[in-house]
Amino acid sequence: MARNEKYLVGIDLGSTKVCCVVGEVTDAGKVDILGVGRAASKGVRRGSITNLEGAVEALKAAIEEAETMAGITIDRALVGIAGGHVRGFNSRGVVAVSGREREVTSADIHRVLESARSISLPPDRAIFHVIPQEFMVDDQEGIGDPIGMTGSRLEANVHVVTGSLTAVHNITSCVNRAGIEVTDIVLDQLAVAESVLKPEERELGAALVDIGGGATRVAVFERGAVRHTAVVRTGGEHFTSDIAVGLRTPIQEAEQIKTQYGCALARMVDDDETIGVPSVGGRKARRLSRQILCEILQPRSEELFNLVMEEIERSGYEGALSTGVVLTGGGAQLEGLLEIAEQIFDLPVRRGAPAGIGGLVDLVSSPSCATAVGILLYGAAHRTRRDTMRVPAYLMGRVSARVKGFFTDIFGAGR
């Protein structure tokens, strides 16, 4: 098999599945999907590794499937990161323009971003991303790219993403044990936005709601930049658990019932519809009204979207979502969710699936693949410049020389 230097690989270590996607960047800058591998997740819960050997086993299975389909040997990948340990907040940096002619240079931008990220953090946390929102030169605001402008004072508003060093170390160790070198770590919300959000949604204002297995990830975009990120600790697994308890059926059967018959809005189901429900302990299966299933799923759906709404209100951008809300992730495929979301948000809601790609599109057209595909698209968009993540190399396990060199620049060798 060919080596993979010319390819990009994205890995999504989710709570319910592991997804590995192989893509190639064309001369036109488009990403063609060449291979996809999936495996049931083991040892991952809410974005953190809970059983290293189990997670490695699942990851190896997904990688092997993707390698066979793409006809390459995978030895490096971009990896998504999520979970309750991730925190995002806004910050501002201010510096004096240093050039003799008072013309803003890339060095000034680097300094103002460093100023914005100069915050006190606990020793067990680190900054992963510093995402510029807008720049100000003297009294002029709302500047996207200030290079070449003249002024004496440069300011930057940024969104800073931090997370647990332990969680990152464990994820990297898992990927390394599967024989893969980590080239970048990408926040899931940023990745998903690359694959499902349209340019006008980023610009005019939209909320991205990615319903995963163990949690739901939220991001608010406006004026082309991310303004708020958060994690709500409710996801598809909670819906499955509710079904298992409410219908007294095993978890695996509950997942199948949710996928095949689930509906989050009772009025969308006829009163005479019934479903077969396996029992626990070898007892005889039963037939129950599908309405009962809806009455279990609807309250959890409403709870989830109310929690998301609280996060959006906390961001202060609830009035700026001109284009509405985009639902994605495996959990977003549940029938009736769009209608409930529209009721609670009082905004237009659509279901987002990966777009802007070529190749084996049909294999990744589901919202459940949005993160893995987004990681590829993020990598393609940022491959020509240094990324903004800030994790010390000695805590990262086996990472690429490019990333390790960047870490050394920031933190110093040996620290």
C-alpha positions in Angstrom: 0.0 0.0 0.0 1.1 3.6 -0.6 2.2 5.8 2.3 -0.2 8.6 3.3 2.0 11.8 3.0 -0.4 13.2 0.4 -3.5 12.4 2.3 -5.4 13.8 5.4 -6.9 11.5 8.0 -9.5 12.6 10.6 -10.3 10.5 13.7 -13.4 11.1 15.8 -13.3 9.2 19.1 -16.9 9.3 20.1 -18.8 7.8 23.0 -20.8 5.5 20.8 -18.6 5.1 17.7 -15.1 5.6 16.4 -14.9 7.1 12.9 -11.8 7.3 10.8 -12.1 9.2 7.5 -9.3 9.4 4.8 -9.4 12.3 2.3 -7.2 13.8 -0.4 -6.9 17.6 -1.1 -7.3 18.2 -4.8 -5.5 20.9 -6.8 -8.7 22.9 -6.6 -8.5 22.8 -2.8 -11.5 20.4 -2.5 -11.4 17.4 -0.2 -12.2 14.0 -1.8 -13.2 11.2 0.6 -11.2 8.0 -0.2 -12.1 5.8 2.7 -14.2 5.5 5.9 -13.8 3.2 8.9 -16.3 2.8 11.7 -16.3 0.7 14.9 -18.4 0.6 18.0 -16.8 2.7 20.7 -15.1 1.1 23.7 -13.6 2.9 26.6 -14.6 6.4 25.7 -17.2 8.4 27.7 -18.1 12.0 27.1 -14.9 12.7 25.2 -12.5 11.2 27.7 -10.7 7.8 27.7 -12.0 5.5 30.4 -10.5 2.2 29.2 -7.4 2.7 27.2 -7.1 -0.9 25.8 -10.7 -0.9 24.8 -10.4 2.4 23.0 -7.3 1.3 21.2 -9.0 -1.9 20.0 -11.9 0.0 18.6 -9.7 2.6 17.0 -7.5 -0.1 15.3 -10.7 -1.7 13.8 -11.8 1.7 12.4 -8.4 2.4 11.0 -8.0 -1.0 9.4 -11.4 -0.6 7.6 -10.4 2.9 6.4 -7.0 1.7 5.2 -8.5 -1.1 3.2 -11.1 1.1 1.5 -8.6 3.9 0.7 -5.7 1.6 -0.3 -3.2 3.5 1.9 -1.3 2.9 5.2 -2.4 5.4 7.8 0.4 6.6 10.0 -0.7 10.1 11.0 -4.0 11.8 11.7 -5.8 14.8 13.0 -7.8 14.0 16.1 -10.9 15.7 17.5 -11.3 16.6 21.1 -14.5 17.2 23.1 -16.0 16.5 26.5 -17.1 18.3 29.6 -13.5 19.2 30.4 -13.4 21.7 27.5 -14.1 25.3 28.3 -14.3 28.3 26.0 -14.3 32.0 26.8 -13.7 35.4 25.1 -10.6 37.5 25.8 -8.9 40.7 24.5 -5.4 41.6 23.7 -3.8 45.0 23.3 -0.3 45.9 21.9 1.4 48.9 20.4 2.2 48.6 16.7 5.9 48.1 16.6 6.9 49.0 13.0 8.8 52.2 12.2 6.1 53.3 9.8 3.3 52.2 12.2 2.2 49.6 9.7 0.6 46.4 11.1 2.7 43.3 10.4 2.2 39.6 11.0 4.6 40.0 14.0 2.1 42.5 15.5 -0.7 40.1 15.0 1.3 37.3 16.7 2.0 39.6 19.7 -1.6 40.7 20.1 -2.8 37.1 20.0 -0.2 36.2 22.6 -1.4 39.1 24.7 -5.0 37.8 24.5 -4.0 34.4 25.6 -1.9 35.6 28.6 -4.3 34.4 31.2 -3.9 32.5 34.5 -4.8 28.8 34.2 -4.6 25.9 36.7 -1.6 23.7 36.2 -3.7 20.8 34.9 -5.2 22.9 32.0 -3.9 24.3 28.8 -5.0 26.4 25.8 -5.9 24.5 22.7 -7.1 27.2 20.4 -6.9 31.0 20.3 -9.5 32.0 17.6 -9.5 35.6 16.3 -12.9 37.2 16.2 -12.0 40.7 15.1 -9.2 43.3 15.2 -9.2 47.0 16.1 -6.6 49.5 14.8 -6.8 52.7 16.9 -10.5 53.6 16.8 -11.5 51.5 13.8 -13.4 48.3 14.8 -14.6 45.2 13.0 -11.4 44.5 11.0 -10.9 41.0 9.7 -7.3 41.3 8.5 -5.3 44.3 9.7 -2.0 43.6 8.0 -0.8 46.6 6.1 -3.1 49.1 7.9 -1.5 52.0 9.7 -2.0 52.9 13.4 -0.4 53.0 16.8 -2.6 50.6 18.8 -3.7 47.1 17.8 -6.4 45.2 19.7 -7.9 41.7 19.1 -11.0 40.0 20.4 -10.5 36.2 20.5 -12.2 33.1 21.7 -10.0 30.9 23.8 -10.5 27.2 24.2 -9.0 25.3 27.1 -9.1 21.8 28.3 -7.6 19.1 30.6 -4.0 18.1 29.9 -4.8 14.7 31.3 -7.6 14.1 28.8 -5.4 15.2 25.9 -2.5 13.0 27.1 -4.9 10.0 27.3 -6.4 10.6 23.9 -2.9 11.0 22.3 -1.7 7.8 24.1 -4.7 5.9 22.7 -4.0 7.1 19.1 -0.2 6.4 19.5 -0.9 2.9 20.7 -2.9 2.3 17.6 0.2 3.1 15.6 -0.8 6.7 14.6 1.1 9.9 14.9 -1.0 12.9 16.0 -0.5 15.9 13.7 -3.2 18.2 15.2 -5.9 18.2 17.8 -9.1 20.0 16.8 -12.0 21.1 18.9 -15.1 19.2 17.7 -17.2 22.3 17.4 -14.7 23.9 15.1 -14.5 20.7 13.0 -18.3 20.3 12.8 -18.7 23.9 11.7 -16.4 23.3 8.8 -18.6 20.5 7.5 -22.1 21.6 8.1 -22.3 25.4 8.4 -22.8 27.6 5.3 -20.8 30.8 5.0 -24.0 33.0 5.4 -24.8 31.2 8.6 -21.4 32.0 10.0 -21.7 35.6 8.9 -25.3 36.4 9.8 -25.4 34.4 13.0 -26.3 30.8 13.8 -26.1 28.3 16.7 -24.6 24.9 16.0 -25.9 22.0 18.1 -24.0 18.8 17.7 -25.8 15.9 19.5 -23.3 13.2 20.2 -23.6 10.0 22.2 -22.4 11.2 25.6 -22.9 15.0 25.3 -24.1 17.8 23.1 -21.7 20.4 21.8 -22.8 24.0 21.2 -21.1 26.8 19.3 -22.5 30.2 18.4 -21.2 31.9 15.3 -21.7 35.5 14.2 -19.8 37.9 11.9 -17.8 35.0 10.5 -16.3 34.0 13.9 -17.1 31.7 16.8 -18.4 33.7 19.7 -19.3 31.0 22.3 -18.6 27.3 22.8 -20.1 25.0 25.5 -20.9 21.4 26.3 -24.2 20.2 27.6 -23.9 16.8 29.3 -26.9 15.2 27.7 -26.6 13.2 24.5 -28.0 10.3 22.6 -27.0 7.7 25.2 -29.4 9.4 27.7 -32.3 8.9 25.3 -31.4 5.2 25.0 -31.1 4.9 28.8 -34.6 6.5 29.2 -36.1 3.9 26.8 -34.3 1.0 28.5 -35.7 2.1 31.9 -39.1 3.2 30.7 -39.8 0.1 28.6 -37.8 -2.3 30.8 -35.7 -3.6 27.9 -31.9 -4.2 27.5 -29.8 -1.2 26.4 -28.9 -2.7 23.1 -32.5 -3.3 22.3 -33.4 0.2 23.5 -30.9 1.6 21.0 -32.4 -0.3 18.2 -35.9 0.8 19.2 -34.8 4.4 19.3 -33.2 4.2 15.9 -36.1 2.3 14.2 -39.2 3.7 15.9 -38.1 6.7 17.9 -40.0 10.0 17.6 -39.5 13.0 19.9 -43.0 14.4 19.2 -46.0 12.4 20.3 -48.5 14.2 17.9 -46.5 13.0 14.9 -47.4 9.3 15.7 -50.8 7.6 15.1 -52.6 6.3 18.2 -52.9 2.8 16.8 -49.2 2.3 16.0 -47.5 -0.4 18.0 -43.9 -1.7 18.4 -42.3 -4.9 19.6 -40.4 -4.6 22.8 -38.0 -7.4 24.0 -38.1 -7.9 27.8 -35.2 -8.5 30.2 -34.4 -11.7 31.9 -35.6 -13.9 29.1 -39.2 -12.9 29.5 -41.6 -12.8 26.6 -41.5 -9.9 24.3 -44.4 -7.4 24.4 -46.2 -5.1 22.0 -46.7 -1.5 23.2 -48.1 1.6 21.7 -45.5 3.7 19.9 -47.1 6.7 21.7 -45.5 5.4 24.9 -42.1 5.6 23.3 -42.7 9.1 22.2 -43.8 10.1 25.7 -40.4 8.9 27.0 -38.4 10.7 24.3 -40.2 14.0 24.2 -39.4 15.2 27.8 -35.7 14.4 27.3 -35.7 16.3 24.0 -37.3 19.3 25.6 -34.9 19.2 28.5 -31.9 19.0 26.1 -33.0 22.0 24.1 -33.8 24.1 27.1 -30.3 23.4 28.4 -28.9 24.5 25.0 -31.0 27.6 25.1 -29.6 28.5 28.5 -26.1 28.2 27.0 -27.1 30.4 24.1 -28.6 33.0 26.4 -25.4 32.9 28.6 -23.4 33.8 25.5 -25.4 37.0 25.0 -25.9 36.3 21.3 -29.5 34.9 21.5 -30.6 38.0 19.5 -28.0 37.6 16.8 -29.0 34.2 15.4 -30.5 35.6 12.2 -30.2 32.3 10.3 -31.4 30.1 13.2 -30.1 26.8 14.5 -28.3 23.9 12.8 -28.7 20.4 14.4 -26.2 17.7 13.6 -24.5 14.6 15.1 -25.9 11.1 15.3 -28.5 12.1 17.9 -29.9 14.7 15.6 -31.4 12.1 13.3 -34.3 11.3 15.7 -37.6 12.0 14.2 -39.5 15.0 15.6 -36.3 16.8 17.0 -36.5 19.6 14.5 -40.1 20.4 15.4 -39.3 20.5 19.1 -36.2 22.6 18.6 -38.2 25.1 16.6 -40.8 25.4 19.4 -38.1 25.9 22.1 -35.7 28.2 20.2 -38.5 30.0 18.3 -36.1 30.1 15.3 -35.7 28.3 12.0 -34.0 24.9 12.5 -32.4 22.6 10.0 -30.5 19.3 10.1 -26.9 19.7 9.0 -24.9 17.0 7.2 -21.4 17.1 5.7 -21.1 19.2 2.6 -18.4 20.7 0.4 -16.7 17.4 -0.3 -16.2 15.0 -3.2 -15.2 11.3 -3.6 -17.2 8.7 -1.7 -19.7 11.3 -0.5 -22.5 8.8 0.1 -20.5 7.0 2.8 -20.3 10.2 4.9 -23.5 12.0 4.1 -25.1 11.3 7.5 -25.0 13.9 10.4 -23.2 11.2 12.4 -20.1 11.7 10.2 -20.1 15.5 10.6 -17.2 15.6 13.1 -14.8 13.2 11.3 -15.4 14.9 7.9 -15.1 18.4 9.6 -11.7 17.4 11.0 -10.5 16.7 7.5 -11.9 20.0 6.2 -10.3 21.9 9.1 -7.0 20.2 8.4 -7.2 21.2 4.7 -8.0 24.8 5.6 -5.2 25.1 8.1 -2.5 22.9 6.6 -0.5 25.9 5.2 -0.2 27.7 8.4 0.6 27.0 12.0 -2.4 26.0 14.2 -3.3 28.0 17.3 -3.4 25.1 19.8 -1.1 25.4 22.8 -0.4 22.0 24.4 3.1 21.3 25.7 4.8 18.6 23.6 6.0 16.5 26.4 2.4 15.9 27.4 1.4 15.0 23.9 3.0 11.6 23.4 4.0 11.0 19.8 3.1 14.1 17.7 4.4 15.4 14.4 7.7 17.3 14.3 5.9 20.3 12.9 3.6 20.5 15.9 6.3 19.6 18.4 8.5 22.4 17.1 5.7 24.8 17.5 5.1 23.7 21.0 8.8 24.2 21.8 8.6 27.7 20.4 5.8 28.5 22.7 6.7 26.7 25.9 10.5 26.2 25.6 12.3 22.9 25.4 12.4 20.6 28.3 9.6 22.2 30.3 
